[in-house]
């Protein structure tokens, strides 16, 4: 499907013959437009990824930096821009962006400028890396044991089909899009395993590289090659899934039918699952938790139970072990934070620090 089209025609002459004399430098907006076109033409970049790039470019980057010449996008300017995004970057006016989102903005700008240098569109890279942001571990929301117990109690009282999605993500760790893409044929009925081999996403329809406000559903491969994986299931979780399957007439339990589906067979999309999860959280008295925290919680509980890093990485479908190690570091940070609370108990804490 073509994503980026005629909107670039007006700036094609500059791309074909970049001019750097007489002060005619390329703006960041012009460079990003060309970079998006290159991404769309690259068969190794998924359409959903290009869609996410385009939304970030046109909603977050161009309004603030698009008018700047590339040579003006220095570390100092980037640092100021990213700091503003951390404080007031949310488009709904409810505060700043997460450190992960800020890192994504920085990486898009850096990748586009590096590409521009290689293509001869930009004479030199003004970004030296001094403003490179880091994803803070504090952004990783993990349910406490008490919150998890309350959530499971609330789920046990639920009869909605989407309760199965929450159970699966809490005890196996798949992403919401991966759960939505699961079909009955992805089950291994002999070894009680679930095959994660796709992801269902709602993506923006773009015209000229710009979000149109229209969306479409796409079912594609997992986030990375290692995302294609088999997940062995606990006995109680398999029982929940089999009871779920028994609720449907035979035609709705055919191999190609989605495990999570509405009456008549239509799939549930991620935002429906996320809304359902928010409702169950309110019922359970769990605050400030999004659906992805189930994945974080699964990883954290697995480490607490002594699971080795390599096994956990394979279960999560991480592209490399380094990504999994973030959970290890996060767990250490949480332990340190909790142990320091004991300072308030002992009078010796006035003289010593843990």
Secondary structure, DSSP 4 states (H G I P E B T S, - for coil): ---S-GGGGGGHHHHHT---GGG-PPBHHHHHHHHHHHHHH-TTS-HHHHHHHHHHIIIIIHHHHTTSBGGG--HHHHHHHHHHHHHH--TTSSSPPPHHHHHHHHHHHHHHHHHHHHTTSSSS----STT-----GGG-----HHHHHHHHHHHHT--STTHHHHHHHHHH---HHHHHT-BGGGEETTTTEEEE--EEEEEEEEETTEEEEEEEEEEE--SSGGG-EEEE--HHHHHHHHHHHHTS-GGGGSTTSBSSB-TTSPBPPHHHHHHHHHHHHHHHT--S--TTHHHHHHHHHHHHTT--HHHHHHHHT-SSHHHHHHHHHHHHHHHHHHHHGGGGT-GGGGT---
